[in-house]
Amino acid sequence: MVRLMLGLVVTGMVAALSGAGAMAAEGVRKASLPGTAMTATEIQTFAVGVRLESVAPDGARAIVTHRADGTSVYELVRGDKKTRINGIWTVRGNQFCRRFDRPKENEICLDYRRVNDSTVAVYNVRKLIARQHRLQ
């Protein structure tokens, strides 16, 4: 009987702790990212057919052009040196999916969040990978 009671108490404590952890994790998942989530149409209107300056959190810079035919050109800027990388893109759901030709990589799908009319924040899952600004 004592073992049964002890088992029930321990089970109750584990369940309570699990529930608290799940609630805390749920709170983290529900925390919103800066900016407003963009739809597929909004992403394409913002990013396709224009030149974008993409700046990573570490300061790395690229000039990006996504063409209507599903191809992309990335010019990585390092000081005075520019390295050109080609890629392909598509939109799936409300995510912008892209893959570079060099280095050969797997496709990744990104979330775009509008900061203002000319700037978006680009996330891979919940990690900020770049801010992109439309160039004139």
VENFEN-V86906 format. One record per residue. RES is the residue in three letters. PHI is phi in whole degrees, 0 to 359 (999 if undefined). PSI is psi as a letter, one per 40 degrees, with the letter a starting at -180 (none if undefined). Layout:
res=RES phi=PHI psi=PSI
res=RES phi=PHI psi=PSI
//
This chain:
res=MET phi=999 psi=d
res=VAL phi=296 psi=d
res=ARG phi=297 psi=d
res=LEU phi=298 psi=d
res=MET phi=297 psi=d
res=LEU phi=298 psi=d
res=GLY phi=299 psi=d
res=LEU phi=294 psi=d
res=VAL phi=296 psi=d
res=VAL phi=298 psi=d
res=THR phi=300 psi=d
res=GLY phi=297 psi=d
res=MET phi=294 psi=d
res=VAL phi=298 psi=d
res=ALA phi=298 psi=d
res=ALA phi=296 psi=d
res=LEU phi=294 psi=d
res=SER phi=297 psi=d
res=GLY phi=298 psi=d
res=ALA phi=295 psi=d
res=GLY phi=296 psi=d
res=ALA phi=295 psi=d
res=MET phi=295 psi=d
res=ALA phi=295 psi=d
res=ALA phi=297 psi=d
res=GLU phi=296 psi=d
res=GLY phi=297 psi=d
res=VAL phi=293 psi=d
res=ARG phi=298 psi=d
res=LYS phi=277 psi=e
res=ALA phi=300 psi=h
res=SER phi=274 psi=i
res=LEU phi=271 psi=i
res=PRO phi=298 psi=i
res=GLY phi=89 psi=a
res=THR phi=246 psi=h
res=ALA phi=303 psi=i
res=MET phi=253 psi=i
res=THR phi=277 psi=i
res=ALA phi=304 psi=d
res=THR phi=297 psi=d
res=GLU phi=296 psi=d
res=ILE phi=298 psi=d
res=GLN phi=297 psi=d
res=THR phi=298 psi=d
res=PHE phi=288 psi=d
res=ALA phi=258 psi=d
res=VAL phi=264 psi=h
res=GLY phi=84 psi=e
res=VAL phi=229 psi=i
res=ARG phi=270 psi=h
res=LEU phi=240 psi=i
res=GLU phi=261 psi=h
res=SER phi=248 psi=h
res=VAL phi=237 psi=h
res=ALA phi=280 psi=i
res=PRO phi=303 psi=d
res=ASP phi=275 psi=e
res=GLY phi=95 psi=e
res=ALA phi=301 psi=i
res=ARG phi=234 psi=i
res=ALA phi=213 psi=i
res=ILE phi=256 psi=h
res=VAL phi=237 psi=h
res=THR phi=231 psi=h
res=HIS phi=259 psi=h
res=ARG phi=270 psi=i
res=ALA phi=297 psi=d
res=ASP phi=279 psi=e
res=GLY phi=91 psi=e
res=THR phi=255 psi=i
res=SER phi=224 psi=i
res=VAL phi=234 psi=h
res=TYR phi=246 psi=h
res=GLU phi=249 psi=h
res=LEU phi=287 psi=h
res=VAL phi=250 psi=h
res=ARG phi=231 psi=g
res=GLY phi=64 psi=b
res=ASP phi=271 psi=e
res=LYS phi=267 psi=h
res=LYS phi=239 psi=h
res=THR phi=244 psi=h
res=ARG phi=267 psi=h
res=ILE phi=230 psi=h
res=ASN phi=266 psi=i
res=GLY phi=204 psi=i
res=ILE phi=230 psi=i
res=TRP phi=217 psi=i
res=THR phi=203 psi=i
res=VAL phi=245 psi=h
res=ARG phi=235 psi=h
res=GLY phi=61 psi=b
res=ASN phi=250 psi=f
res=GLN phi=236 psi=i
res=PHE phi=265 psi=h
res=CYS phi=252 psi=h
res=ARG phi=216 psi=i
res=ARG phi=213 psi=h
res=PHE phi=271 psi=i
res=ASP phi=282 psi=d
res=ARG phi=218 psi=h
res=PRO phi=291 psi=i
res=LYS phi=301 psi=h
res=GLU phi=220 psi=i
res=ASN phi=284 psi=i
res=GLU phi=293 psi=h
res=ILE phi=236 psi=i
res=CYS phi=248 psi=h
res=LEU phi=240 psi=i
res=ASP phi=264 psi=h
res=TYR phi=253 psi=h
res=ARG phi=233 psi=h
res=ARG phi=288 psi=h
res=VAL phi=266 psi=d
res=ASN phi=204 psi=a
res=ASP phi=298 psi=d
res=SER phi=243 psi=e
res=THR phi=224 psi=h
res=VAL phi=232 psi=i
res=ALA phi=255 psi=h
res=VAL phi=249 psi=h
res=TYR phi=240 psi=i
res=ASN phi=253 psi=h
res=VAL phi=62 psi=b
res=ARG phi=244 psi=e
res=LYS phi=261 psi=h
res=LEU phi=295 psi=h
res=ILE phi=250 psi=d
res=ALA phi=190 psi=i
res=ARG phi=247 psi=h
res=GLN phi=243 psi=h
res=HIS phi=239 psi=h
res=ARG phi=286 psi=h
res=LEU phi=261 psi=i
res=GLN phi=277 psi=none
//
